[in-house]
Amino acid sequence: QLANRGDRLVFSNGVIFLAGMAAVLIIAFGGLTNALIPLYAVGVFTAFTLSQAGMVIHHRRIKEPGWKRNMVVNGVGSIATGIVLVIVAASKFTEGAWVPIVVVPLIIALFSGIKRHYDRVSRVLHVTPESVRREHINHTVVVLVGSNLHRGVIKALDYARSLRPQHLVAVYVSFEEEDRERLEKQWRAFEVDIPLEIVYSPYRELIAPVERYIDELDERWENDTITVVIPEFIVGKWYEHILHNQSALFLKGKLLFRQGTVVTSVPYHVPAAEGNGARASGAPAVSENGEVVSPLPPPDQRADIPHPAP
């Protein structure tokens, strides 16, 4: 991350990191220049010693014309700065020189661990033409629905149909019996051609029941790749998000680490309010008891996409 250049072609993350560390040191040492000088001296002479020693190795490896003379010069310089480094570190150890002596090896160990992580990820992701297998993938799509059948859910169902999966189901995590009955009534009234499965959650949990349900699908269709489609409605103002729960966000974050499961978010952007209590044109109206006031058009008229049988 520190090697990434920003839009101004500078190492933005590195600059921000160094600025933060400098601010920490200034606060920790009370802004006293005399207290920071030992840290500076140890850092400078460490850099001088390592750079001169590195040049010695460079000259021995390359062996360019005059390399012996250059190696002697750099070797003497490395020894001289190394002696000064030892003297400064010993004499100013209790005055703050211990900080770079302790922190620098820890940073080196941290960076070494990060490099090992990147190397491991690179090895795992590496692919060759011979290792690529082009085969058909069986696909199961699960659409999560809420307690009401709104336009965001309809959009997610149409998107799920467009994937043409081998198996397509909708699942609802039921907290209350009356909510389940209202949803099933809407499901029949809207003539949704996707089977609805109910998962009961008496303790009002959402994530754990969904995970258990996906485990059951893994056993039912063990060779399938499962895609979880999560409908989300996006409000117009950022502060309006506070008025709505973020269950979809937490659910996506949990399922992201589940191996063999694809998570797809289908957003529905709520249009701006049109007067007092006005609803978007074409939106289905549902009464409090689940009665359909203006039903949705048939599935085959909602989108120009195939609708496979469940």
Stockholm file with secondary structure:
# STOCKHOLM 1.0

chainA/1-310         QLANRGDRLVFSNGVIFLAGMAAVLIIAFGGLTNALIPLYAVGVFTAFTLSQAGMVIHHRRIKEPGWKRNMVVNGVGSIATGIVLVIVAASKFTEGAWVPIVVVPLIIALFSGIKRHYDRVSRVLHVTPESVRREHINHTVVVLVGSNLHRGVIKALDYARSLRPQHLVAVYVSFEEEDRERLEKQWRAFEVDIPLEIVYSPYRELIAPVERYIDELDERWENDTITVVIPEFIVGKWYEHILHNQSALFLKGKLLFRQGTVVTSVPYHVPAAEGNGARASGAPAVSENGEVVSPLPPPDQRADIPHPAP
#=GR chainA/1-310 SS CTTCCCTTSSCHHHHHHHHHHHHHHHHHTTTCHHHHHHHHHHHHHHHHHHHHHHHHHHHHHHCCTTHHHHHHHHHHHHHHHHHHHHHHHHHTGGGTTHHHHHHHHHHHHHHHHHHHHHHHHHHHHCCCGGGCCCCCCCEEEEEEECSSCCHHHHHHHHHHHHTCCSEEEEEEEESSHHHHHHHHHHHHHTTCCSCEEEEECTTCCSHHHHHHHHHHHHHHTTTSEEEEEEEEEECSSGGGGGGSCCHHHHHHHHHTTSTTEEEEEEEEECCCCCSSSCCCTTCCEECTTSCEEECCCCHHHHCSSCCCCC
#=GC SS_cons         CTTCCCTTSSCHHHHHHHHHHHHHHHHHTTTCHHHHHHHHHHHHHHHHHHHHHHHHHHHHHHCCTTHHHHHHHHHHHHHHHHHHHHHHHHHTGGGTTHHHHHHHHHHHHHHHHHHHHHHHHHHHHCCCGGGCCCCCCCEEEEEEECSSCCHHHHHHHHHHHHTCCSEEEEEEEESSHHHHHHHHHHHHHTTCCSCEEEEECTTCCSHHHHHHHHHHHHHHTTTSEEEEEEEEEECSSGGGGGGSCCHHHHHHHHHTTSTTEEEEEEEEECCCCCSSSCCCTTCCEECTTSCEEECCCCHHHHCSSCCCCC
//
